[in-house]
């Protein structure tokens, strides 16, 4: 299965993809890289926790 081109996605599209594909570490990694490029320090685990809190989705791990 071919993965989408995460670099071509907007951050909003990438976030929606992550919500639908919670186990895709490549997508989470791309999102974290983008956040870090904006000068914010965040780990993958912190990012997942932020997404979980903002979506009120306790099953997101």
N, C-alpha and C positions, 0 to 999 in steps of 0.2 A: 504494500500500500504506500503510495506516494504521500508525503506530508506537504501541506501547503507552504507557500513561500511566506514565512513569518515576517521577513524584512519588508515585504510589499504591503503588509497589512497596516492599517492605522492602529494606534494603541487601543482604541475602543474595539475594533474588530478582533484584535489579539486577545483582549480581556474576555470577550464573548466566546472566542474559541476555547480559551482555557476553562471557562465555566462548563463547556460542553465536553471537554476532553481533559479531565482533571489529572490524568496520569501522564500527560505528555510533558515530560521534563524539558524537552527542547523549547516548547512554547513558553513555559515559565521562565526558562533561562533567558530567552529573547526579551521578555517583558522586564525582567530584572535589569538586564543590560541597558535597556532604554531608560529606565528610571534612574539608574546610576549615571548615565550620560547627562541627565538633567541636574546633576549635582547632589542627588539624594542617595544616601547610603542605605541599602536594604539587602538582606539576605533572601534567598529563595523561600525559606520558611517564614520569614517575616512578611514577604509578599503574599504568600498563600493565606496567612492569617488575616491580612488586610482585606483581601478579596472575600474571605469567608465572612468577616464582620460586616463588610459593606453590602453583601448580598443576603445576610441573615441565613446563611447556608451552613449549618453545623456539620454537615456530612462532608464538606470539602476538606480534604486532608492533603 
